[in-house]
Amino acid sequence: MLKNSILFACVFLVFGCGHIKTRKDIKDQSQKEEVEVEEQKEPVDEVIGDFKPPVVTLPKVGVILGPGGMKSFAHSGVLKALLDKKINIDYIVGFEWGSLVASYYAQSAKIHEVEWQLYKLKEEDLIKRSFLSKDIESIELSAQLSKLLSDKQQSLRIKDYQIPFACPTQSVMSGQTHWLISGNTKNTLQKCAAFPPIHNLKSGWVAASFELDKAIEFLNSKGMELVIVVDVLKHGGNLLEKKDVLQNPTASVLWQQVRQTWSQTKDQPGVEWIHVNTRQYNLYSQKKKLLIMAGDQEGRKAAVKIADKYGF
């Protein structure tokens, strides 16, 4: 009996010890189970650490500031509204006195400096009238620019502007249009900003105020993918006072033709229009602050639509 008991115990120990797990066995089993669990998991689509947000490419923006005499001060308000909406300007073109505002901005790329420049202009610096009859007397634009620009601005070369700038001028003799993109500020504006009857045309050059289509083509050739045209003439009102029309009817007819050119909004891909309502003010108005406010008001409405449409 004792012998059988001893034999049974030995058999139990042999089979029992064969099934006892060591620490190594437990570790190997655990690793095996982890591998099986990993194989059962769904594959991960993205790795957070390597995530790269999509790159948003904004269009290059060219802005055209149209003609309008003193109405052109409204351009400043439009520029401010565009910049406040993060619509940065990559190239700027100016016509007639729109070229003066465009030049002010391109020199520094700071809109507050433009407003300061405009606010400090004096009435006698902008238009000259006869002391007795109050008729307009033509002046030499070169002399006028000496008052409108500091010595540093007059000699500043366009290639040194903070924003690329251009303006068109037209030969009085041949009618040929030239695009000015170099030279110093005073000589350039002397050809681009001249307009009758305020300025005499002794220099032989006048603002090429009818070349809007060429301006759009010019900016496209410079790689601008979005062109914003700013017009301050469209919304009715008298461009000149009656006495000024009677004094110089030829200038009145000319300006009516200029208005027609800039009032015809064309549906073109990559071209947006901003028409500022300045009907309360004529070409010789001295209401600088109100004109700037009018531009800002219209510019903000347009800037919202443009920003949404092009992803700014």
TAJO-V448939 format. One line per field, one symbol per residue. ss: DSSP state (H for helix, E for strand, L for the rest). phi: phi as a letter, one per 20 degrees, with the letter a starting at -180 (. if undefined). A space follows every 50 residues. Layout:
BEGIN
ss = ???
phi = ???
END
This chain:
BEGIN
ss = LHHHHHHHHHHHHHHHHHLLLLHHHHHHHHHHHHHHHHHHLLLLLLLHHH LLLLLLLLLLEEEEELLLHHHHHHHHHHHHHHHHLLLLLLEEEELLHHHH HHHHHHHHLLHHHHHHHHHLLLHHHHLLELLLLLLELLELHHHHHHHHLL HHHHHLEHHHLLLEEEEEEEELLLLLEEEELLLEHHHHHHHHLLLLLLEL LLLLEEELLLLHHHHHHHHHHLLLLEEEEEELLLLLLLLLLHHHHHHLHH HHHHHHHHHHHHHLLLLLLLEEEEELLLLLLLLLLLLHHHHHHHHHHHHH HHHHHHHHHHLL
phi = .fffffffffffffffffdfeefffffffffffffffffefffefbdgfd fcffeedeffdddddffrlfgfffggffgfffffemefdebcccdlffff fffgfffdmcfffffffffefegfedbdcffeemffdfcefgffffeecf gffgefegfeffcgcbbeccffeemfecdecbneffffffeeefbeefdf dffncbgefdefgffffffffenfecddeddddffmnefcfgfffffbff fffgffffgffeeefdecfmcddcdefcgfcefdfdefffffffffffff fffffffffdnf
END
